[in-house]
Amino acid sequence: MVVFNGLLKIRICEAVNLKPTAWSLRHAVGPRPQTFLLDPYIAVNVDDSRIGQTSTKPKTNSPAWHDDFSTDVCNGRKIELAVFHDAPIGYDDFVANCTIQFEDLLQNGSRHFEDWVREMMTSCGSTTSAGAIVAGFIFTHMSIKLLFYCWSVEDIL
């Protein structure tokens, strides 16, 4: 397994086609819950450590953030992006998440990655199809555009 040591910079650009889960709709009123708009934000973790959280974008299922995060990583294995709906009452609602292995990002010696993340994954790394139930969560199809820069200690010296 490849681990990463060095400086990681992440830009969360945008997301498209976010869908509320049934749990997110529990307080929705009216006959058209399919038009329910989220107040989404993304929590960014490296392994089990939170490195940041995007701003909340009100009333949209296709938010644009362009938020930057930077952190020093020691023996990093994975990046997790978890999308939440900023709920007005109680805890925020889980929407979807994905896990990206550093090993996949750093293939062929590349230190730069810019692309859309289109597959939803459980934290153990298995992919799901739209609407499939895995470990009690309902995953919806969404895409997040990301930009990564990774500099190892050897690159800086």
BELQUI-V376701 format. One record per residue. N is the residue number from 1. SS is DSSP state (@ for helix, = for strand, . for the rest). PHI is phi as a letter, one per 40 degrees, with the letter a starting at -180 (none if undefined). OMEGA is omega in whole degrees, -180 to 180 (NA if undefined). Layout:
BEGIN
N/SS/PHI/OMEGA
N/SS/PHI/OMEGA
END
This chain:
BEGIN
1/./none/179
2/./c/173
3/./b/-179
4/=/b/173
5/=/b/179
6/=/i/-179
7/=/c/178
8/=/b/173
9/=/b/-179
10/=/b/169
11/=/b/173
12/=/c/-174
13/=/c/-175
14/=/a/175
15/=/b/177
16/=/b/173
17/./g/174
18/./c/-179
19/./b/177
20/./c/174
21/./c/177
22/./d/180
23/./c/178
24/@/c/-177
25/@/c/-174
26/@/c/179
27/@/b/-178
28/./c/-179
29/./b/177
30/./h/-174
31/./c/-172
32/./b/180
33/@/c/179
34/@/c/177
35/@/c/-180
36/./c/179
37/./c/-180
38/./c/167
39/=/b/-168
40/=/c/168
41/=/a/-180
42/=/b/172
43/=/c/-177
44/=/b/179
45/=/b/167
46/=/b/-171
47/./f/-178
48/./b/-177
49/=/b/177
50/=/c/177
51/=/b/177
52/=/i/-180
53/=/a/178
54/./c/172
55/./c/176
56/./c/177
57/=/b/-175
58/./c/170
59/./f/176
60/=/a/173
61/./b/175
62/./b/-175
63/./c/172
64/=/b/-178
65/=/b/-172
66/=/f/178
67/=/c/-178
68/=/b/177
69/=/b/179
70/=/a/179
71/=/a/171
72/=/c/-177
73/=/b/176
74/=/b/-179
75/=/f/180
76/=/c/180
77/./b/-174
78/=/a/173
79/=/b/177
80/=/b/175
81/=/b/-180
82/=/b/-179
83/=/c/178
84/=/b/171
85/=/c/180
86/./c/-174
87/./c/-180
88/./c/-178
89/./b/175
90/./g/-178
91/./c/176
92/./c/-174
93/=/c/174
94/=/c/177
95/=/b/-178
96/=/a/174
97/=/a/174
98/=/a/179
99/=/b/-180
100/=/b/180
101/=/c/175
102/@/d/179
103/@/d/179
104/@/c/-180
105/@/c/-171
106/./c/179
107/@/c/177
108/@/f/176
109/@/g/-179
110/./c/177
111/./b/-176
112/=/b/178
113/=/a/174
114/=/a/-178
115/=/a/173
116/=/c/171
117/=/c/-172
118/./b/-178
119/./c/173
120/./c/-178
121/=/b/171
122/./c/-178
123/./c/177
124/./c/171
125/./g/178
126/./c/-178
127/=/c/178
128/./b/173
129/./c/-178
130/./d/176
131/./g/-180
132/./c/179
133/=/b/179
134/=/b/177
135/./f/177
136/./g/178
137/=/b/174
138/=/b/-179
139/./b/178
140/./b/178
141/./c/175
142/./a/177
143/=/b/177
144/=/b/177
145/=/c/-176
146/=/b/174
147/=/b/-178
148/=/b/167
149/=/b/179
150/=/b/175
151/=/b/178
152/=/c/178
153/@/d/-180
154/@/c/179
155/@/c/-176
156/@/c/-177
157/./c/NA
END
